[in-house]
Structure formats: structure tokens, C-alpha cells
Amino acid sequence: MGAVPARTLVRRTWSPPDVLGVSGSTGQRPGRSRYLPRSALRVTGKKALRAVLLKRRDAFRGVFAPDLSALAKMLRPDLTVASYVPIGNEVDPAPLLAAARAARCRIALPFVVSRAEPIRFLLWDGVLEPGPFGLDQPPGNSPEVAPDVVLTPLVGFDRRGNRLGWGAGHYDRAFAAHPNAYRLGLAWSVQAVDALTADLWDVPLHAIVTEKEWIVP
């Protein structure tokens, strides 16, 4: 993973269709999950599955102290790491951010305007302002950057690298706009399912880290 060359950032206007409550088909049937009862895997549509996983996430209490050796090997001073400010019981990326700062990486955060507009990654100097959907984000006049690593909060995931988000398509479009960035999902282990249906616009994660393990598909 090399440094991102200087280039003009291109705004993407494409957005996926509304996937809330819609279930695609890959011809694969999820098996029994060690995290979810079989009845939870029979829900029809992502909206229902999202509700199940969020309930489990919010009820879970764990300590996120992952082994950082895999991340440390890829961090360099010329890299930009895009993180996020956790909401509710989302995994706090603080340990990974500490490793990035120790390696003198630049830190960026997503900047959200609306559900329909793609997110941008802006450099973060420690200042946060309130944004939509209860988010905290950098001031809108902060420099925009292209991330080399994207730390991604998850609603759900499977061990093949598929992810379930909030349904707005923000990270789907961000991954399409920055295809060379390393996509690292963060979640609690209870957010895992045996299989998620991948839509045409979905981009799989390179790895997922939980309080228990690193998962590399």
C-alpha cells in the first residue's frame, strides 16, 4: 500500500438504490450462526436484520483492545488514516488511532452533509463540530484528503468481508471513490452473521477487527 499520488478529487454522483427492507439474492443460504439464533437469520430484508444486530450491539459490553501488530506493519508517516467518531455502542477506534498517530500518519474524519450526498474525508486537527444524524465531524472548511486506510464502523459483517451499514450508501460510495484504500471494519463479535447478501454495489472489506480477533477474508 503506497502513498496516494497528488490528484484532483472527483465527486461521485452515483448512489445505490434504497436498500432498506430489500433483500437481494446470491443463491447462498446462511447457516446457523453462533452469534444469532436461526430465527434472526430468517428476517426478510436488511432493515429487519439491522434492527436485530443493533439491539445485540447495544446490549453488548466488551473491551476493545485489539492486537495492533498487523496494523502497525502497514502504517507510515506518508499515509492518511480515515477514522470516525463513535456513536452509541459503536466500537471506539481510539486504539487504532493511537497507533496511527504514533506512526505520524495524518488523521481524517468523514464529513456528512445529507443522506443523499457522498461523504468527504477531511483532515482532523482535533476540532469537532456537530453534523447531521448526531455526528461530530471536522469543520467544513478543513482540507479534503484521499484516505489510504478507512476505519469503518459496522452494523453487521460476515467472515467473507461483507458488511451491513446504515443503508445510506455513504461508505459504498466512499469505497468506490477510493478503491486503493485499505478497508478495515470495526465491530463487536456479536455483530457477526454467517452470511450477508452482497448487492452489486457492495465493496468487501479487506479485514474486520473485533474485541476477539482480526478476520482476513
N, C-alpha and C positions, 0 to 999 in steps of 0.2 A: 504494500500500500504506500504509494508515493505521495509527494506533496501535490496539492491541487494547483495546476498552472493558472496563471492570471487569465481571466476571460470575462466576457460580459455575461452577467446572469440573465437568463431568459425566463420571462414569466410564462408559466403554463396556464392555459385557459381551459384545458380539458378537465372534466370532473366525472367520476363514475356515477352511474345512476344510483338513486336512493336504494340502499340495500337493507334498510330496516325492515325486518319481518319477512325477508325474501330469502329462500334457501336455494342455492344452485345445486348442481349435480356433477359429481366426478366419477360416479359409478362405484364409489367405495363406501362401505358401510362401517361406521365406527363400532369398535368392540366395547367391551365393558371397561370402564375407567376405574383406576384405583383411587381417583380423586372425586369422581362424581357418580352417584347412583345411576343405574341404567335408565331409570325413568327420566333423569335430567337430560340424557343424550337423545331422547326421543322428541324433544321440543322441536316444533316446526318453525324455522326461521331464526335469524341471528338476533333479533330483538329479544326473543324469549330466552335464548341461550345467554345473551349478555346479562339479562336480569339475574339468572341463576349464578353466573360467575361473579358478578359484582356483590351479590349477597354473601357468597363464600369469602370473597376477598375482604369485605368489610368486617366480617366476623373473625377473621384470622388475626392472630397476634404472633409475630415472629421477630427475629433479629436478623437484619440483613448485613452480614459481614462476610462477603464472598472472598474466595481466593483470587487475588488480583494479578497473579503471575502471568496469566495469559494476556491480560490487557496491557500489563507493563511492557511486554515484549514488543508491542506494536506502537507504543507512544513515543513521539519525538517532538522536539520544540517547534518543528515546522508544521505540525498538524493542528487542525481545528476540530474540537470535540463539541458537538451539539448535545446539550442535555435538556432538562425540563425541571420545572418547579412542581413537586408532587402535590396532588390534591387528595384529601381524604386519606384512605389507607393505601394509596399507590406506594410502590417501593420507592424509598428515598435514594436517589443516585449519589448521595454525598460521598460514600467511599470511593466510587469510581471517579468522581470529580476531584477528590483529593489526589488520586494517583495522576490524573491529567495535569493538575497544577504543579505537582512535584516534577513532572516531566517538562514543564514550561510550555504546555500546549495552550492555544487560545481557546477560550470557552465561549460558546454561543448558546442562545436560547431561542425557541420558536416565538414568532410574533404572529398573533392571530387577529384578524380583522372581523371575519364573519365565518359562518359555516360554509358558505359557497366559495369564498376566496381562498386560494392556496396560502399556506403558511410560508413565512420567510424566516431565515435564521439570521439573527442579529447578534453582533458581539455584545458580551455582557461584562460590564465593569463593576458589578455589584449593586447597581441601582435597579430597582424594580418599580413598575407602575401597574395599577390594576388594568386588566384587559377583559374581554368578553368571557362568558361562561365561568366566571370565578377564577380566571387565570391571573397569575402575576407574570409580567414579561418586561423586557428591556424597553426603554423609551423608543418611540417610533423613529426618531432621527439617528439611532445608533447605526453604525456601518453594517451593511449586509455582507454575509460571507457564505462560501460554499463549504459545507462540512466534510471532513474526512471520516469521522465516526459520528453516528447518530444513535444516542441512547434513547430508546423508545419505550414509553410506558404501555403496558399491555392490559387488556381486559381478559383475554384468554390466549392460549397458544397450544400447539401440539409439537411433538418431538421432530417433526419434519420441517419446522421453521415457519409454519403458517401462523398468522396472528389474527386476533379479533380485537378491533379497536372500538371507538365510539360510534362509528358509522358515518362520519362526515367525510371520510376520504382524505383527510389532511395529510396523513403520513403516506398513504398510497401515492399521492401526487408528489410529495417531497422525495420519496424514493425514486420515482420516475425522473424527477428533475436532477437528481444527484445519484446516478446509477453506480458510480465508483465508490460511494461512501460505504463504510463498514456498518452494517445494520445490526445493532445489539439490543435485543428486547430485555426488559426488566419486569419481573413478575414474582409473586409468591407461588410456591409449588402447588397450592390448592387451586390455582387458576389454569392448571393443565387439563386437557381433554385428550382422548385417544386420537381423534382426527377432526380437523376442521375442513369444511368445504372451501376450496380456493376458487375465487372468482377470477375472471380473465385479467382484471387489472391488478390483482394482488402480486406483490413482490415479496418473496420469502425472506426471512431473517437469516443472517449469517450465523447467529448464535443467540441463545437465551440464557440469562443468568438468574437463578433463584437463590433463596437463602440456603438451599441444599447443594446445588451443583451448577456447573456450566454444561449446557447442552449444545452440541455442534451437530446439526443435521448431516 
